[in-house]
Amino acid sequence: MESINPDPVMHLIGPLNIAPVILEGKSVPALLDSGSQISSCTKALVEELHLEIHPLTTSTHLQLPEPINWEGDILLLVLPHDDTPCILSTKVLQQVSREVPVEYLQ
């Protein structure tokens, strides 16, 4: 089986688990990180979406498009920079998995 990336380590690791999500009405690539306990976004994304930074008691609206079709409010920690504009943590993924049929999450 041929791979786009000939590096043998990539066969063990696989591609990044990035999916389009909708934050405050705008489509954003997000890393679905089952090992992360905190969801985060970059300062650049905060500026692009014109979000206000509040204490961690203020949430941001998240939508997951078809076929998952889920939406809810989440907390995001703002980071100075990262390769991915948004990272969704285990807590968000668990919340979605409790409310969305399993066949849509595979």
N, CA, C and O of each residue as an XYZ file, in Angstrom:
424
protein
N       0.837     -1.183      0.000
C       0.000      0.000      0.000
C       0.879      1.242      0.000
O       1.737      1.391      0.870
N       0.677      2.135     -0.964
C       1.469      3.356     -1.058
C       0.888      4.451     -0.188
O      -0.319      4.517      0.043
N       1.767      5.298      0.284
C       1.360      6.424      1.121
C       1.871      7.705      0.496
O       2.914      7.713     -0.157
N       1.140      8.784      0.695
C       1.610     10.089      0.213
C       2.882     10.466      0.948
O       3.802     11.020      0.346
N       2.950     10.176      2.235
C       4.127     10.458      3.039
C       4.912      9.161      3.197
O       4.443      8.231      3.853
N       6.129      9.086      2.590
C       6.894      7.843      2.646
C       7.523      7.582      4.007
O       8.055      6.493      4.223
N       7.486      8.532      4.930
C       8.067      8.372      6.261
C       7.370      7.222      6.990
O       6.156      7.284      7.184
N       8.098      6.168      7.405
C       7.455      5.017      8.058
C       6.779      5.370      9.381
O       5.828      4.698      9.781
N       7.248      6.404     10.061
C       6.622      6.809     11.322
C       5.188      7.274     11.079
O       4.319      7.049     11.922
N       4.929      7.912      9.951
C       3.581      8.392      9.635
C       2.587      7.239      9.516
O       1.392      7.434      9.734
N       3.062      6.039      9.172
C       2.161      4.877      9.115
C       1.661      4.519     10.515
O       0.552      4.007     10.665
N       2.470      4.783     11.532
C       2.065      4.501     12.904
C       1.180      5.600     13.478
O       0.234      5.332     14.218
N       1.503      6.834     13.126
C       0.812      7.985     13.704
C      -0.467      8.312     12.949
O      -1.511      8.535     13.562
N      -0.393      8.343     11.633
C      -1.552      8.690     10.809
C      -1.713     10.194     10.679
O      -0.945     10.959     11.262
N      -2.705     10.616      9.918
C      -2.912     12.049      9.695
C      -3.541     12.719     10.918
O      -4.104     12.050     11.784
N      -3.437     14.040     10.975
C      -4.089     14.797     12.047
C      -5.600     14.653     11.935
O      -6.138     14.552     10.833
N      -6.273     14.643     13.055
C      -7.729     14.521     13.093
C      -8.338     15.931     13.101
O      -8.802     16.414     14.134
N      -8.327     16.575     11.939
C      -8.832     17.940     11.820
C     -10.166     17.917     11.084
O     -10.320     17.252     10.059
N     -11.128     18.659     11.632
C     -12.467     18.712     11.042
C     -12.944     20.160     11.034
O     -12.568     20.948     11.901
N     -13.782     20.511     10.043
C     -14.346     21.871     10.052
C     -15.434     21.978     11.116
O     -16.322     21.130     11.198
N     -15.354     23.020     11.923
C     -16.392     23.315     12.910
C     -16.817     24.763     12.701
O     -16.141     25.519     12.003
N     -17.911     25.140     13.291
C     -18.400     26.515     13.140
C     -18.357     27.188     14.500
O     -19.060     26.792     15.430
N     -17.516     28.217     14.601
C     -17.419     29.009     15.820
C     -17.995     30.374     15.545
O     -17.549     31.080     14.641
N     -18.995     30.746     16.333
C     -19.631     32.053     16.173
C     -20.005     32.318     14.713
O     -19.849     33.436     14.221
N     -20.505     31.275     14.017
C     -21.002     31.428     12.656
C     -19.963     31.310     11.553
O     -20.320     31.439     10.381
N     -18.679     31.069     11.873
C     -17.631     30.979     10.845
C     -16.992     29.596     10.887
O     -16.693     29.068     11.958
N     -16.788     29.015      9.701
C     -16.147     27.707      9.594
C     -14.658     27.833      9.938
O     -13.956     28.695      9.411
N     -14.192     26.953     10.835
C     -12.811     26.987     11.326
C     -12.289     25.555     11.379
O     -13.011     24.662     11.822
N     -11.041     25.308     10.935
C     -10.485     23.967     11.109
C     -10.145     23.743     12.584
O      -9.537     24.599     13.226
N     -10.542     22.590     13.109
C     -10.286     22.286     14.518
C      -9.657     20.906     14.654
O     -10.071     19.952     13.996
N      -8.663     20.819     15.505
C      -8.066     19.533     15.845
C      -8.946     18.876     16.894
O      -9.189     19.461     17.949
N      -9.427     17.669     16.622
C     -10.222     16.904     17.581
C      -9.235     16.088     18.406
O      -8.775     15.029     17.979
N      -8.919     16.593     19.585
C      -7.818     16.071     20.388
C      -8.347     15.312     21.603
O      -8.675     15.912     22.626
N      -8.425     13.992     21.480
C      -8.964     13.178     22.571
C      -8.011     13.100     23.758
O      -8.381     12.558     24.799
N      -6.802     13.623     23.631
C      -5.858     13.625     24.741
C      -5.781     14.957     25.463
O      -5.069     15.082     26.459
N      -6.496     15.940     24.979
C      -6.453     17.280     25.573
C      -7.601     17.474     26.552
O      -8.736     17.101     26.256
N      -7.323     18.047     27.702
C      -8.368     18.328     28.683
C      -8.937     19.733     28.520
O      -9.969     20.055     29.108
N      -8.276     20.568     27.730
C      -8.698     21.962     27.568
C      -8.882     22.269     26.091
O      -7.999     21.981     25.283
N     -10.027     22.853     25.727
C     -10.234     23.342     24.365
C      -9.579     24.714     24.274
O      -9.598     25.484     25.234
N      -9.003     25.013     23.122
C      -8.300     26.281     22.994
C      -8.460     26.857     21.600
O      -8.888     26.171     20.672
N      -8.109     28.126     21.467
C      -8.060     28.777     20.164
C      -6.917     29.786     20.201
O      -6.420     30.144     21.269
N      -6.518     30.230     19.041
C      -5.404     31.169     18.964
C      -5.892     32.610     19.124
O      -7.060     32.921     18.893
N      -4.970     33.467     19.520
C      -5.283     34.893     19.622
C      -5.661     35.430     18.245
O      -6.534     36.291     18.134
N      -5.008     34.927     17.192
C      -5.334     35.357     15.828
C      -6.788     35.020     15.480
O      -7.460     35.813     14.820
N      -7.279     33.859     15.914
C      -8.672     33.487     15.655
C      -9.621     34.397     16.435
O     -10.662     34.795     15.913
N      -9.274     34.725     17.666
C     -10.086     35.652     18.461
C     -10.217     36.978     17.727
O     -11.304     37.553     17.657
N      -9.105     37.462     17.182
C      -9.127     38.732     16.451
C      -9.928     38.607     15.152
O     -10.691     39.509     14.807
N      -9.757     37.499     14.433
C     -10.470     37.289     13.169
C     -11.984     37.227     13.375
O     -12.743     37.759     12.565
N     -12.423     36.580     14.454
C     -13.856     36.438     14.724
C     -14.418     37.596     15.546
O     -15.611     37.634     15.847
N     -13.549     38.538     15.904
C     -13.948     39.700     16.720
C     -14.583     39.256     18.039
O     -15.599     39.796     18.475
N     -13.950     38.252     18.661
C     -14.444     37.761     19.944
C     -13.881     38.618     21.068
O     -12.769     39.136     20.967
N     -14.642     38.761     22.122
C     -14.140     39.425     23.315
C     -13.550     38.369     24.231
O     -14.098     37.274     24.365
N     -12.439     38.698     24.856
C     -11.831     37.772     25.804
C     -12.412     38.072     27.180
O     -12.370     39.208     27.654
N     -12.954     37.035     27.812
C     -13.592     37.139     29.126
C     -12.925     36.143     30.069
O     -12.126     35.311     29.640
N     -13.253     36.231     31.342
C     -12.819     35.155     32.246
C     -13.405     33.825     31.757
O     -14.330     33.821     30.945
N     -12.884     32.723     32.233
C     -13.330     31.408     31.763
C     -14.756     31.051     32.155
O     -15.142     29.883     32.095
N     -15.529     32.031     32.551
C     -16.939     31.775     32.824
C     -17.801     32.134     31.621
O     -19.011     31.908     31.639
N     -17.198     32.688     30.581
C     -17.937     33.086     29.379
C     -17.652     32.087     28.266
O     -16.492     31.775     27.997
N     -18.692     31.583     27.619
C     -18.517     30.547     26.613
C     -18.627     31.099     25.190
O     -19.046     32.236     24.970
N     -18.237     30.260     24.240
C     -18.308     30.555     22.811
C     -19.238     29.533     22.179
O     -19.253     28.373     22.589
N     -20.013     29.950     21.186
C     -20.966     29.035     20.546
C     -20.255     28.200     19.484
O     -19.573     28.739     18.612
N     -20.423     26.880     19.566
C     -19.814     25.930     18.636
C     -20.910     25.166     17.921
O     -21.888     24.746     18.538
N     -20.744     24.985     16.604
C     -21.640     24.134     15.817
C     -20.792     23.123     15.064
O     -19.746     23.474     14.519
N     -21.228     21.882     15.027
C     -20.606     20.850     14.209
C     -21.567     20.574     13.061
O     -22.714     20.188     13.285
N     -21.093     20.775     11.816
C     -21.990     20.653     10.655
C     -22.433     19.224     10.384
O     -22.008     18.285     11.058
N     -23.305     19.079      9.372
C     -23.808     17.776      8.933
C     -22.644     16.830      8.709
O     -21.589     17.297      8.279
N     -22.754     15.564      8.962
C     -23.936     14.850      9.419
C     -24.093     14.864     10.945
O     -25.103     14.383     11.458
N     -23.112     15.407     11.680
C     -23.187     15.383     13.140
C     -24.294     16.304     13.635
O     -25.109     15.914     14.471
N     -24.316     17.525     13.116
C     -25.412     18.448     13.390
C     -25.626     18.677     14.888
O     -26.722     18.468     15.408
N     -24.568     19.109     15.569
C     -24.622     19.363     17.008
C     -24.214     20.807     17.267
O     -23.384     21.358     16.545
N     -24.788     21.416     18.287
C     -24.313     22.731     18.686
C     -24.457     22.907     20.181
O     -25.318     22.310     20.826
N     -23.575     23.757     20.716
C     -23.584     24.025     22.142
C     -22.573     25.104     22.472
O     -21.847     25.572     21.594
N     -22.524     25.495     23.715
C     -21.583     26.509     24.161
C     -20.415     25.835     24.861
O     -20.603     24.935     25.680
N     -19.192     26.283     24.529
C     -17.982     25.696     25.096
C     -17.072     26.806     25.609
O     -17.213     27.969     25.231
N     -16.142     26.428     26.472
C     -15.111     27.351     26.939
C     -13.849     27.134     26.115
O     -13.482     25.995     25.826
N     -13.182     28.231     25.735
C     -11.932     28.151     24.984
C     -10.855     28.945     25.702
O     -11.062     30.104     26.062
N      -9.718     28.325     25.907
C      -8.556     29.016     26.428
C      -7.849     29.659     25.240
O      -7.611     28.986     24.237
N      -7.510     30.938     25.326
C      -6.852     31.631     24.218
C      -5.339     31.481     24.373
O      -4.766     31.819     25.409
N      -4.707     30.964     23.313
C      -3.257     30.778     23.283
C      -2.632     31.809     22.357
O      -3.272     32.250     21.403
N      -1.377     32.202     22.627
C      -0.742     33.202     21.757
C      -0.651     32.749     20.300
O      -0.881     33.542     19.388
N      -0.313     31.462     20.077
C      -0.229     30.936     18.712
C      -0.228     29.415     18.752
O       0.068     28.806     19.781
N      -0.561     28.817     17.620
C      -0.559     27.368     17.468
C      -0.678     27.098     15.977
O      -1.046     27.986     15.208
N      -0.365     25.867     15.564
C      -0.498     25.514     14.152
C      -1.953     25.376     13.736
O      -2.283     25.571     12.566
N      -2.824     25.045     14.674
C      -4.249     24.860     14.396
C      -5.025     25.941     15.133
O      -4.812     26.139     16.329
N      -5.930     26.653     14.440
C      -6.653     27.750     15.084
C      -7.509     27.337     16.273
O      -7.747     28.144     17.172
N      -7.981     26.080     16.290
C      -8.882     25.646     17.351
C      -8.582     24.192     17.697
O      -8.349     23.369     16.812
N      -8.590     23.882     19.000
C      -8.427     22.509     19.465
C      -9.619     22.182     20.353
O      -9.885     22.884     21.328
N     -10.335     21.115     20.014
C     -11.474     20.684     20.821
C     -11.033     19.520     21.703
O     -10.482     18.534     21.214
N     -11.278     19.643     22.995
C     -10.770     18.694     23.981
C     -11.666     17.475     24.157
O     -12.747     17.370     23.578
N     -11.171     16.567     24.976
C     -11.923     15.368     25.345
C     -13.284     15.714     25.923
O     -14.273     15.047     25.619
N     -13.348     16.748     26.753
C     -14.623     17.124     27.385
C     -15.677     17.479     26.341
O     -16.833     17.072     26.464
N     -15.288     18.235     25.313
C     -16.235     18.591     24.250
C     -16.605     17.344     23.460
O     -17.780     17.121     23.171
N     -15.613     16.527     23.106
C     -15.886     15.316     22.328
C     -16.786     14.351     23.102
O     -17.645     13.700     22.507
N     -16.601     14.253     24.422
C     -17.471     13.391     25.230
C     -18.892     13.941     25.273
O     -19.857     13.181     25.194
N     -19.021     15.241     25.395
C     -20.357     15.857     25.411
C     -21.082     15.579     24.102
O     -22.259     15.220     24.105
N     -20.381     15.744     22.981
C     -20.980     15.481     21.670
C     -21.352     14.001     21.568
O     -22.441     13.670     21.100
N     -20.459     13.110     22.001
C     -20.717     11.669     21.856
C     -21.919     11.202     22.675
O     -22.544     10.202     22.322
N     -22.257     11.906     23.767
C     -23.445     11.549     24.552
C     -24.733     11.946     23.834
O     -25.794     11.390     24.116
N     -24.648     12.907     22.907
C     -25.837     13.445     22.287
C     -26.010     13.095     20.810
O     -27.077     13.328     20.242
N     -24.980     12.542     20.190
C     -25.008     12.266     18.755
C     -24.897     10.749     18.542
O     -24.090     10.091     19.198
N     -25.708     10.192     17.622
C     -25.601      8.749     17.341
C     -24.176      8.359     16.948
O     -23.522      9.055     16.173
N     -23.712      7.248     17.488
C     -22.343      6.808     17.327
C     -21.908      6.664     15.872
O     -20.737      6.900     15.572
N     -22.784      6.294     14.973
C     -22.382      6.079     13.567
C     -21.869      7.365     12.918
O     -21.110      7.301     11.951
N     -22.265      8.523     13.429
C     -21.808      9.798     12.866
C     -20.440     10.186     13.413
O     -19.817     11.106     12.883
N     -19.964      9.532     14.430
C     -18.699      9.916     15.079
C     -17.529      9.030     14.677
O     -16.431      9.197     15.208
N     -17.733      8.087     13.751
C     -16.663      7.186     13.359
C     -15.911      7.700     12.175
O     -14.970      7.055     11.713
